[in-house]
């Protein structure tokens, strides 16, 4: 914790207030790096929970009742997604409600979404399928279907905890290569062929998708923080985290990675860095000899984000914008922009450093 992180947290929280005034009942998605104006969605898509989560973090930062009411109202607008056929309900309902401590309505919505996800799990495939609510084939295994989904399902009782473990371990089977494999060590998305009963890697997102690696590390770390984790699961999960950290250069590479590690001269992705920082802060709170190293690396990443990618009060654009996030490099969509989930994970990490949230519970 430092004066710099305190100033950054204040700027990010003020940016939340400015954004709320601009977008009204809509959901921010990405903002233009030149002027900070947001592209919005009416229903929130897979990112809606991050906006609700940001509003809850601001409510905890200010302690103001109007901010709490704004967060609660935004969370309520996520309700239509509870029954939608999408594994991104983990992203929507975990991160949209986890910081809403003691809010009965948010807890009830989270529980409803958890039960819906549990009902949609496919025991034969061992996963909650990607689903078709956002378009495309339904039977996909994608790394961004795992973060948030693990703690969300785990909250649905013993059956939910078992489904969460199955979902995560099946994704580890599919997405992480084994020593000696000819295939890439990381496969962020695979499709299932019902005719052959086999999974096949997909080209999009590419194996070098740094945000995908960050998502998987976050999911594994959240699982390690679940109470009562079996010893065998703990061993496997710590090995998976070590593989992502080592092969992904999490401790040794650039603090802010390229969006596609196969294109080191391409656009960066600060949102991947912010997700990684949160994962490392969580990992620093699990048993192991490298806790201090993980915490120090998280602080190094956050320092780089604050000093090199967070706007200040220069008059040209609002302060507190986390720039250089990359929504989709291949499609050239919002490649140097402020992204709502990048803002969320930066705010979450800074809030944890300043004691506003327990990072092991959000």
N, C-alpha and C positions, 0 to 999 in steps of 0.2 A: 504494500500500500504506500502511495506517495502522493505528493501534491499534484503531480502531473495526472495521475489516474483519477484523483478527485475532481480536477478541472474537466477532464474528459467525460467523466460520468455526468457532471452537471450539464455539459454541452449536449450530450446524447439525450438526456432527459428533457432538456429544453427543445431539442429537435422533435421529440415525440409530441410535445404540446403544439408546436408549429404544424406538424403533419396532421394532427387531429383536427385542427382548425381548417386545414386545406381540404381534407378528403371527406369530412362529414361522416355520413353513414356508410360510405364505401370503404374498401380495403386497399391500402397502398401496396404496390407490387415492386416497382423500381422507379428511381428518380433520376432525372437528367443531370449529369455531372456539371453542366454549365450553369444551370439556374435553380436546381433542386426541385423542379416541378415533378409531381408524381404521376406515373401511369397507374390507374386503379382498376379494380374489379368490383363487380356488384356483390358477388357472393363469397369472395375470398380465395377460391380455388384451394390449392394445397398449401398456400402460404398464409391463409387467414388466421391461423392460430398464433403465428408469430406476431401479428399486429395486436391481437388480444393480449398476448404475453407481454409485449412492450408496454401496453397500457397498465397491466397489473404491476409491472416493475416500477413504472412511474408512480402509481398509487402508493407503493411501499416507500418509494423515495421521498415523496412529499408528505404522506400521511393525510392528505386532504380528502374529504368526503366526496367532493365533485369528481376527483380523479378516480376514486373507487367506483362511483356510479358509472362513469364512462367505460371503465374496464368491464364491469358487469354487463352493461348494455351491449358492448361489442361481442362478448362471449356468448350472449344469448343469440346473437345473429349467426353463430356457427351451427346452430341446432339442425338445420336441414342436412348437414353433412354426416350426422350421426348414423343415418340409415343408408348413406351412399356406398356404392360398391367400389371402395378404394382403400388400399392399404395405407395411403397417406393420412388416414384418420389418426394414425399414431402421431404424425407431425402436427395435425390440426388440434387434436383434443388433449394431448399431453402438454405440449408447450403452450397451448392456449389457456390452460387451467392450473398447471402445477404451481404457479406463483400466487394463485388466488387462495391464500390461506384463510380458512374459516368462512369461506363463501359457500353457503349451502347450495345455491343454484348451480354454481360452477362444478361443485363436487358431484351433484346429481347428473349433470350433463356428461361429465367424464365417465361416470359409472354406466350410463346408458350407452355411450359410445363403446366402452369396453365390452359390454355384453353383446352388442351388435357385431363387433369384430370377432369375438369368440364364436358366435354362431356362424360366421362366414369362413372360419378356418377350415381348410381341407385336410382331414387327417391322413388321407392317402398320400398327398404330396408333402405333408408336414409343414405347410406354410399357410399364412393368410395371403391368398393370391393378390396380385397387384390390382386387379379389378378393371372395370371398363368405364367407370364414371368420368374419367378424364380423357377417354378416347383410347384407341389402340387395342391390342389383344389383351385379354383378361388374365391368361395364365402366364404371368411373368414373375420372376424372382428378381427384385431390384434392391440394391443396398439402401436406397432411400425409403424403402418400406419397413426398415428395421428400427431406426432411431425413433423414440417415442412409443412405438408399438410394443416394445418389450415391457417398459413400466406400465403402460396402459393396460395391456392384457394381464399383467401380474396382479393388478388391482381387482381382478374379477374372480378372486378366490383360488382354491387349489387347482381347479380345472383351467382357469386362466393362466396361472403360473406355469402349468405344464405346457400349455399352448405357446406361451411366450418363449419358453426354453426350446421347444421344437422348432418354432419359427426362426429363432436366431441360429441354432446349430445347423439347420438345413441351409440357411444362407451362407454360413461359414463353409459348409461342404461344397456349395456351388460356386461361391465367389472367390474363394482363396485357393490358389494352386498349392500343390504339394512339392516338396523338394524333388528335383529331377524332372518335373513336368516340362514338356515342350511348350505348353501354352503359357500365356502371360500369367504372372503371379496373382493378378487381380482382374476379376471379371465382374464389372458392376451390374450387368443385366443379362439374364438368360431367359429364353422362352421354352415352354414345354410343348412337345408334340404329342398329342394324344394318340396318334396312329402308331408311333414307335415307343411311346412311354419314356422318351429321353429328353433331357435338357440340352439346349444348344446356346452358346454365347451369342449375344447380339452385338452389332457394331456400334449402336448408339444407346447409351453413352460409351465413349471409347475406354479402353483399359487404363489410359493415363488420366482419367477424370479425377482431379485432386479432391473435389468436393465429395465424390463418392467414397474415397478413402477416409476422409474426415467423418462422413456419416457412419461408416462401419466402425471406426474406432470409438465414436461416441456411443453407439449401440452396445458394443462389447463392454465399455466402461460402465454404462448404466446397469447392465446385467451383473457385473461384478459387485455393484453396490446393493443388489437385492438381498434382503435378509434370508438366511437359511439356505444359501446356495450350496449344493452338494460339492464335495471335495473334487470329484471328477470333473464337474463343470468348471469349477474354479481353475483347475489346472489347464483345461483346454482353453478357457477364455483368456487367461494370462498369456498363454502361448500365442493365441491369435492376436492379442494386442501387441505383443513383442514383434510378431511378423509384420504387422502394418507399420509399426514405428520404425523398424529396421529397413524393410524394403521400400517404404514410402519416404525415407529420409526425414522423418518427423523431427528428430533431434539434431540432425546434421545439415539438412538442406536449408534453402532460403526460408526465412520466417513467413513470408507471403509467397505461396507457390504459384506457378503458372496454372491456369485453368486446366490445361492438358499437359501433363509432364512430358509427353512426347513432343511437345512444341514449346521448348523452354524460352523462345523469343516471342511467344504469343502473349495474349492478355493474361494478366494476373487474376487471382480470385481471392479478394480479402475475406469473402464469406467463408471460404474453406479454411482460412487461417483462424478466423474467429471461432468456428466450430471446433477446430483442433485445440485451440486454447482452452475452451470449456472442457473438452475431453481430458486434456492433460491435468487440469485442476481437479477433476473428478478422480482421475487415476492416481493422483498424488495422495488421495485419501483412502486408497485400498492398500492392504498389506503388501509389502514388498520393499526391497532394498533401494529402489530408484525413486522413491517418492520426492525427495528434495530436488533431484534432477528434473523430474517432470514439472514440478512447480516453478522452477527457475526458467525452464523453456517456455512455459505458458506466459510468464511475465515478460520474457524477451519478445515473444510474438505480440503481446498486447502493446508493449512499448513501441514496436515498429508500426503497428496499426495506428496508434495515437499520433506518433511523430510524423509519419510520412503519408498517411491516407485519410486522416480525419480533418475536415475543414475547420478553420478558425473564423473569427469574426472579422473577415476582410472586406465585408460590404458587398461582394460580388454574388455571394450565395449564402444560404443559412449556415451557421456553425453547427457542428455535431453530425455532419454527413460522413458516413464511412464510404469513401469512394473506391473505385477500382474493383468492384465486385463484378463477376462475370456470370450472367444468367445462362447463356448457351453460346459457347465459342463457335461451334460448328455452324450454327444458324446466324451467327453474328448478331445475336439478340442481346441488347443491354450489356455490352462487354466491358464498360468502364464505369458502371453506374453504382449508385447507392441501392442496395437490395434490402428488403424489409427483414429477411432472416439474418443477413449479416449484421444489421443493426441490433436485432434481438440478441444474438449470441455475444456480441461485444458488450451490450448492456448487461447481460447476465453475468459475464465474467467480471466486469467492473463492479457490479452489485455484490458479487460474492467476495471480492477482495475487500470491500468496504463494510462487510458484515450485514448487508441488507437481506441476503438470502442464504440459505444453506444449500450449497452447490450439489450436495449429495441427494437432495430431494426435489430438484427442478430439472 
